[in-house]
Amino acid sequence: MKAFMDQDFLLNSPTARHLYHDYACSLPLVDYHCHISPQEIYEDRRFQDLTQVWLGGQNPDGTCSGDHYKWRLMRAQGIPEDYVTGNRPPLERFQKFAQALEMAIGNPMVHWCNLELRQFFGWQEPLTPANAQACWEFCSEKLQNDPQLSVRGMIQKANVTMIGTTDDPVDSLEWHRRIAEDTSFSPLVVPSFRPDKAIAIEKPGFAAYMTLLGESVGKKKIRTYPELLEALDQRLEYFHKLGCRASDHGLAYVPFRPCPEDKADHIFHRALEGEILTREEIEGYQTNLLLHLGRVYHRLGIVMQLHYSCLRNANHRLFQTLGPDIGCDTIAQNACGENIAWLLSLLDRDGHCPKTILYSLNPGDNPLLGALAGCFQSEEIPGKIQHGAAWWFNDTKSGMEDQMRSLANVGLLGNFVGMLTDSRSFLSYARHDYFRRILCNLLGEWVENGEYPAEEAALKKITKGICFSNAARYFGLDAEEKTQFLESGL
């Protein structure tokens, strides 16, 4: 029987162990998509205890922030909500979580949590209900006193070289400016442009958001569709000046319904008046706006990320009481592959297709996205169109393997830009290590089975590429950074 999570955890062959230990494990991280707070990075927040950094809790406005993966486990164990997102004593909440984790055999949370405890705190025992108090006291003391366990310390301890946060177009990006001006902190922290509120014309609050967007560009309110496009263009230029490398779109499904700009303007006016729009009108407006943004992304060299097929806030009771992003989203089944193809095809036709990463929460879409990406590759950059990393409910061991096997089958795995945390936790960088172990084991399996030659140079290039250098190239780390990492043997 193997030891629990030893140094060769998940590495089941000599080749896998060689690729991981000699090439993958020490590479810097490019965490190109996450939801962490740039303000907390600038202020170098220090968490008071392990409960605060792992479980979070309720904010002053009644909403919640924390790790929804952990909240889901606790609810599945039947633990009262007061311990999940409420204000019960921190140690008691942590002990309740440990009770849930004990039952989570086969769930990646077991691996993620124990990797975080080992890599950041040096706690070597598996977390159990029996040692939960000792673990909590040990880690909480380090969080309060260890210089490497402030927010900046965690980032540097994890060897992160770039962080792409997720930011609304109206955000002032004040904290990004301050971080960029702080020469004492070397990792690159850049904003990502997420215009979901401008695209979601059918949702309550759209008209109010147009006022906020107008104010962000010196107007009282956005009153016409051309004014909306102009405002978004201005904000994109501003984001770009502050280092923006990517946009992100969270969509239920990717629409495609051709719509001329004058009709989009008419639809826009109706929405501002509070009129009920038809599905055809909503999709027409959204299609026109996505095409416009895609062209601007291409001009500025900004990556377009499309996340789709999530059914959000499925539990209406918890949504009403706790707000969004509290662990009550699930996988949807939205067949929109043809729509994505049309969207990319129109952008490609005129030479305006941006670098694009496609993510579906439905794992059944893996072959579709891998095959679709192959239709729009170009000489601009290897792997211009990417089938994105296994996302959310799919970033399990089997989910990551399935995504990479599928991409390898129908595409070019060697150009994959690899892992991202997509997380609100500063400890989630351990997931990159989890991914790297799974990747090296998969590559090792193919070599050991005689399915790929044991060519050292090629395997080194593939391993380092997927773990670091492909993403560094794709997201345009500057020449100085590239030189630095090339000199370190990358």
N, C-alpha and C positions, 0 to 999 in steps of 0.2 A: 504494500500500500504506500502510495506517495504521501509525503508530508503536505499539510495544508499550506498552499500558496508559498512554496519555497522559492529560491532564486530562479529555478527553472519552471516556474508556474506557467502552464499552458504550452510549454515548449516540449513537444513530444518526440523530437528526433535530433540527432547530432547537427544536422543542417539548420534546423530551427534555432537551436541554442547558439550556434555560431553566428547566424545573421543577427539575432537579437543582441547578444552580448558584445559582439565586435563592431557592429554597425549601427543598430537602431537605438539602443537604450540611452545613449548619451547625447543624442542630437537635440538641438534647440526645438522649441515648439512654435508653430505658427497657428495661433488660435483665432482663425479668421472670422468666426461668427459666435458671438456669445451675448448674454444679457446682463453682464455685470455693470456696476455703477462706476462711471469715470470719476464722479465726485469722491467716492470712497477710495479710489486709487490715489487721487491727488492728496486727499486729507490723510492718507495712510491709516485708514481705520484699524482699530484694534478691537477684536471681539472679546467679550467678557468671559464666555464659557463655550463649551462644545455644543450645547443646545442652541445657542444663538447663531453659530455659524452653520449648523446642520439643519435645524428645524425652523429657525426664524420665528415668526409669529405675527400677531395683528399689528397693523400700523395705526397711527392716530385717527385716520379717516375711516377705520373699520375694515379696510381691505387687508390682505395678508401677503407677506413675502417670505420666501423660504424655498425649500427643496420639495417640490410637489411629488417627486418619486417616493420620497420617504413618507410623506403624508398618505399616499395611496396605500402603502404597506400597512401603516398603522390603522387606517380605516378597515382594511381587509381583515385585520386581526380583531376587529370589534372594539377598538380602543375609543373611548369617548372623545368628542371633538375638542373638549377643553384641554386635552393633552396633545392633540394633533396641532392645532393652530391657536389654541387659547393661551390663557395666562396662568396655568398651573406652575408650580415651582420648577425651575429649569432641570434640576436633577431628576425629579419625578418624571418629567416629559422624556428625558433621555432614557431612563430605565424602561419606560413603556415602549420606546422605539426599539430598544435592545430585545424586548420580548417579541416584537413583530419580526425583527431580523432573524431571530433564531428559527422561525418557521419558514424562512424565504429560501429554502434549498432550491437551487437551479435558477435563482434570480440574480442578475448582475449586481444588485445592490449589495449582496454579500461580498462580492469581490471589490466593488468600488469603495465601500466603507473601510474594509480592512486595508486596501492599498493606501487610502488617505491617512489612516492611522499610522501606518508604517513609514510612509514616505515623508510626511510632514512632521509627525510627532515622535517617531521612533518607538511607538507602542507595538510590540511584537506579538502579543497574544491575540488569538481570535476573540472578537467582541462577543460576549455572552451576557445573559441576565445576571449571572453570578459575579462577573467582574465589572459590570457596567459602572458602578459607583467609583471603583478604583480607576477605571479608564477615564471617566469624566473628570475626576479630580486631577489626574496626571496631565491630561491634555488642556484642561482649563487653566491650570497654573502656567503652562507654556504659552498659551494664547495671551495671557496677561503680561508676561515678562520676557519671552524669547524674542530678540530683534528679528529673527527670521520668520516670525509668525504674525507680524502685522500684515496688512494687505499687500503692501509692496514687497515685504519679505517673502510672502508666499509666492508671489509672481516670479521673483528672482530665484528663489529656491527651486522652483519648477523649471527654470531655464527657458522662460517664455521670451521670445524675441519680438513677437507682434501680437497685439490684441485688437480684434475688430468688434467694437461694441455695436449696439443696435439703437438708432436714434431717430426721433421724429423730425421731419423737415423744419418744424418751428423751433426746435431746440437751439439755444444760443451757442452751444458747444463751448461754453465758458471753461468747463473743466478740462476739455481737450486742449484748449489754448494754454491753460496753466501747466498742464502736464508737459506739453511740447516745449515750454519755456524753461522747465526745470531740468537743468543739466545733470543733476545728481541721480536721475532715474533714467536708465538706458533703454528699457523695452519701449517699443513703438506702440502707442495707443491711439488708434484712429477711429473716427466715427463711420458708421454705415447708415445709408439713407433708406429709411423705411416709411414710404408714403401711403401706408394702408388706409389712414383716415381720409386721405384725398381720393382714394380709389373707391372706398365703400360708400358710394353715393346713396345707397338705399338705407343706411343705418341712421338711427336717431343721433342728433348732434352734428350732422354733416354741415348744416348752415352755420352753426356756431364755430365749427372748425375753420370755415372759410374766413371768418373774422380774425381768428388767431393767425392763420397763414398770411392774411393781408397785413396784419400788424408786423409780422416778421420781416416784411419787405417795405415797410413804410406806408402802407395803405390802410384806410379804415376798414375796408372789407373787400373781398374778391367778389365782383359782381357779374363777370362774364367768363366763359370758358377760355377765351384767349388770355384773359388776365390770370386765370389759374395756371395755364401753361407757362406764362412768363414768370409767375411767382415761383413755381417749382424749379424752373431753369435757374433763377437767381439763387435759390437755396442750394441747388446742386453745385453750382459754381463755388458757393461759399464752403460747402462741405469738402469739395475737391481741394480747395486751397488749404484746408486743415488736414489733408492727407487721406481723405476718404478713398478706400480701395474697392468698396462693394456697396451695392444696394441689397435690399431684402424685401420680398413680398410674401406675406402670409395670406394665402387665398384658400377658400373652400374648394374651389376648382379654378382652373385657368380658362377664362372665357375667350371666345373668338366669334365676333359678330361685326363684320365691317360696317363702319359708321363714319360719314364725312364730318368734318369739323363743325359745319353750320348746324347739323342735326345734333351733335354733341352739345353745342351751345344751347340749343332749345331744351334739351333734356336737363342740362345744368340749371337753367332758369326755373324749370318746373320743380326741381329738387329744392332750390332755395325758397320757393313759395310753399313748400311743405306738401306738394302734391304726391300722390301715390304713383310710383313708376311701374311700368310693366317689366317683366323679366327681359324682354327684347331691348327695352330702353336702357336698362341697367347694364346689360352685357355690351351694348353698342358703345356707351360712354366709356366703360372700363377698357374695352378693346382699343379705342382710339387713344386713350391715355397711356396704356401700356406700350403701344407702338411708339408714341411720342417719347416716352421716357427711355425706351430701348435705344432710340437713335441718339439721345443725349448721352446715355451711358457709353455707347460706342465711341462717341466723339471725345469724351473725357477719359476713356480707358477704365471705366468703372465696371466691375463684374455685376451681372444681374443674377440674383438668386431667387428662384421661384420655389416656395414651399407650399404644397397643397395636399388636399385630402385629409384634413383634420375636421372632425365634428367637435366644436368647442362648446363648453358649458352645458354638457349633457344633463347634469343634475341641476334643474332650475332652482330648487330650494337652496342648495348651497351657493349657487351663483347669486341669488338675491341677498343672502345673508353675509357672504364672505367676498364676493366679487370674482373676477376672472383669474385664471392662472393658479387655481388652487387644487389641481389634480383631478379635475372632472372633465377633461377632454378625452376624446377617443378616436379611433381610426374610422375614417369614412371611406366609402367606395364611390369615387367620382371618375367616370370614364371621360378623360379629356385629352388623351394623347393626340388625337387629330387636331384639336384646338392648339396645342403647343406647337405642333408641326406647322400649322398655318401661320401662327404668330412669328416663329423663327424664320419661316420661308419669306414672309413679306419683308422682314428686316434684312434678310440675306440678299434678297433680290436687288436692293439698291446699295448694297455694300455697307449696311448700318447694323449688322447683327453684332451685339456685344458678346464678350466672353460670358458664358451662362452656365450656372449650376442648377440642375433639376433635382428636386427632392419630393418624393411622395411618401406620405405616412402609411400608405397601403403597400405592404411588401410584394403584393401581387403585381405591382407595376415595375418591378426591377428589370425584367427583360425588355419591357417597353421602353424605359428611359435609356437603358444602355444602347439599344438598337437605334432609338431616335437620335441620340447624341451623335452617332456615327454619320448621320445624314447631313450634318452641318459643320463638320470639322473643316479647318482651312490652314493655310500656310502661315497665318498670323502668329500662331503659337501652338506647340503640341498640346493636344487635349483641350482645344478652345471651348468645346461644349462638354460639360462634365455630368456624369451621373453621380450625384452627391452622396456623401457618406450615409450609412444607415442612420436614420433619423428617429429620435425620440423613443417610441415603443420598439423600434427596431435595433437600437444600439446595444443589443445583447450579443453574447458570443455567437450564437447561431445566426442572428440577424446580420452581424457584420460579415460573417463567413458567406452567407447567402448573397449579400450585396456584392462582395468582391468576386465570388465565383461567377455570378451573373455578368458582371462587368467584364471579367476575363473571357467569358464565353463569347460575348457578342461585340466586345470593344477592345480597348488597349489598357489593361490594368496598370502597366508600367508608367503611364502618364497621369494616374489618379492623384488628386491633390490631398487625399487623406483625411485625417480625423479633425474634428472640431468639438468643442464642449457643448455649445448651444445651451449654456448653463447660467444660472444666477449665483453660483457658488464659486468662491475663490479656491476651494480645495478640489474642484472637479478636474484640474489638470492631470490628476492621476488617471483619468480615463484615456488620455493619450498613451500612457504606458500600457494600459489594458489592450487598446487597439494594436499597438506595436507588437505585443506578444502574439495576438491572434493572427496578425498579418504574417509574422515570421514563421509561425507554425504552419500556416497555409502554404507559404512558399516552400518551406521545408518538406511538406507532404508531397508536393508535386515533384520536387527534385528526388526525394527518397524513393518515390514510386516509379522513377524513370520517365516521368512525363515532361520534364524540362532538364536540359543539360546542366551539369554541375560546373558551370562556367563562372568562375569567381568574379571577374570584372562585371559581367552582366548582372549577377545577383547583387553585388554591392551597389551598382547603379540603381537597380530597381528598388532595393530596400531603402536606401538613403533618399531616393526620389520621393517615394510615397510617404515617408516619414517626415521629410522636411523640404528638400530642394524644389520639388514640383510646385508646392504652395508658395515658396519664396519667389519663384519665377512668375507664377500666375498672378500673384498679388503685388508684384512690382516692388519688392524691397529695394531700397536705393543702392546705388553702385558701391557706396562705402560698406554697407552691410553685406552685400554679396561678396565683396573682396575679403572681408573679415572671415566669413564662413568658408569661402573657398580655400583660404589659407589654412583653415583648421582641418582641411582634408575632405571637405564636402564636394 
